[in-house]
Amino acid sequence: MGHGRQRLLRNLWASLAVAATVAVIGLGLPAVNGALPSARAVSAAESYLIAAGVSIRPPAGASVDVTQTQPGPREGSVLFVVGTVRYAVVIVPFTGSLASAAHRLREKITDTRGYQVAVGETGLTTAQGVNGRQGTYASAGRIGRYAVFVAYGLSVEVTVAGSDGDLPDALPGITASIRTLAFRMAS
């Protein structure tokens, strides 16, 4: 029985080693991932490529929430954070008009429980000369701005949200950032 007992002990130790490895992977990696910062500082002096050749210069003091940012070749998104203000830019393929893109974004906003879009939109033009539409929305304790642009088969949806106290201070820098939105020219 000596050899059988040795084999049993070896199997037991091997099983314990496998269980320890699984525990390290199952518990250790999420703990390490949770310890990594979700925000990464970005420079306001450099354009940030989002997706499909669309870039934007972030406002001063912004960071990117890497957990909510999804770059891509044809579509993607970025979430900038400026203090407590959230500034999201989403790019998707789109063949409709600016009016239909604005309608679609307003519906997305109002489909979120408690959010209301204010009546009236105004025009907004990027430094590249792309015309867009912008408006405001609100929910309990938060106010927001939205903008939408359509060019080169893409729709760019911008939403900005913050508290009544924080958004007004961040808005001039964010509005200037929105104007830097640039589309890579179609070949």
C-alpha positions, -999 to +999 in steps of 0.1 A: +000+000+000+030+023+001+028+031-036-009+037-036-006+061-007+022+080-024+001+083-055-029+095-035-007+122-018+007+133-051-028+136-066-040+155-035-011+179-038-016+184-075-053+190-069-045+216-042-020+233-066-047+235-093-072+248-068-047+275-056-040+285-092-078+288-099-082+309-067-054+332-076-069+337-111-105+340-098-099+362-069-065+378-075-069+391-110-102+409-103-086+425-072-056+437-093-080+450-120-101+468-093-069+484-080-060+499-114-073+534-119-102+537-143-093+573-152-063+582-174-052+619-178-052+632-214-037+663-229-058+692-241-030+700-266-034+668-285-063+654-305-078+622-291-087+596-318-121+581-310-131+559-339-135+559-377-110+587-381-129+611-358-108+629-333-114+656-307-092+677-284-103+671-248-109+700-225-082+711-200-082+689-169-100+660-185-093+624-180-106+594-199-126+567-181-111+537-197-138+514-184-164+534-204-143+540-236-145+517-266-124+528-296-130+511-329-123+512-366-159+520-377-176+530-345-166+537-309-170+560-279-150+579-253-160+591-219-141+622-207-144+632-171-139+668-160-142+670-123-177+655-117-189+663-152-192+634-177-186+642-214-193+613-238-187+612-275-202+583-295-195+576-332-216+553-353-221+547-390-251+567-402-266+576-436-295+598-425-299+635-422-287+658-394-324+663-384-330+625-381-297+621-361-308+649-337-342+632-333-326+599-326-303+614-299-332+632-283-351+599-281-321+581-266-320+608-239-357+607-231-358+569-231-337+571-199-362+573-170-365+608-156-347+626-184-363+654-203-351+673-233-358+711-233-376+725-263-354+742-289-321+735-305-295+757-319-268+753-345-232+745-337-203+743-362-170+727-357-137+744-366-136+720-396-169+735-408-192+706-400-227+718-390-245+702-360-273+707-336-272+712-299-297+714-270-302+708-233-317+682-211-323+676-174-330+650-148-333+650-111-302+668-097-284+669-131-284+691-161-269+683-195-261+694-230-262+674-262-249+679-297-250+658-328-231+660-361-234+641-394-206+638-419-188+612-441-214+585-433-210+589-396-231+604-367-213+618-338-234+621-306-221+642-277-237+642-243-225+662-213-240+659-178-232+674-144-247+689-114-262+725-114-231+736-095-204+719-116-216+719-152-217+757-158-180+760-148-169+731-171-191+740-200-169+767-217-140+743-220-162+714-231-179+736-258-145+746-271-136+709-272-167+700-291-157+726-318-124+707-323-143+676-335-126+666-367-135+641-393-108+625-414-116+636-449-130+609-471-106+599-499 
